[in-house]
Amino acid sequence: MGIFRPKIYKKNIFEINYNLLKDKGIKCLIFDLDNTLGLISHKNCPDEAKNLIKKLQKDFTVVISSNNTKKRIKPYLQELGIEGTSWSMKPSIKSLIYIKNKYKLHKKEMCIIGDQIVTDILAGNRFKIMTILVDPLGNKDLKITGLNRKIEEKIIKYYEKKGLFERGKYYG
């Protein structure tokens, strides 16, 4: 069950210590889109997230990896001036392999940041890269994500019993 546990857990993308990641040798930040960078209802990247991503681009290669469609992620990619993968099918590691090869990275230089344990965190841990879980920005999810959230609840309950993870107890 350790494969579902994030290395770092923060309230949102703004609480992450990016300087610490840089010091650890991270060169590429891979962000999930929905409920991580913006709400599902957001057509464009919220200003606060946009400002953060622009700032991060000075020190990191920033990429979006989303299970959503190309049409959904395109406005974000254009606004932010970054690249990304749609239909990533996380927890598949296919998009992570693509990003690693495209940017000529080592796994130890990569970090995935997302709001779902059974997609983002599982993919990152399976690929053996740094994983950061953030709380979802909103309650509205894609239909398939509803099922993922139910599975996630069971995983979290298991981890809580073992004293390994608890919602709202941030670490890292």
Secondary structure, DSSP 8 states (H G I E B T S, - for coil): -GGG--SEEESSTTSS-HHHHHHTT--EEEE--BTTTB-TT-SS--HHHHHHHHHHTTTSEEEEE-SS-HHHHHHHHHHHT-EEESS--TT-SHHHHHHHHHTT--GGGEEEEES-IIIIIHHHHHHT-EEEEE--S-S---HHHHHHHHHHHHHHHHHHHHTS--TT--B-
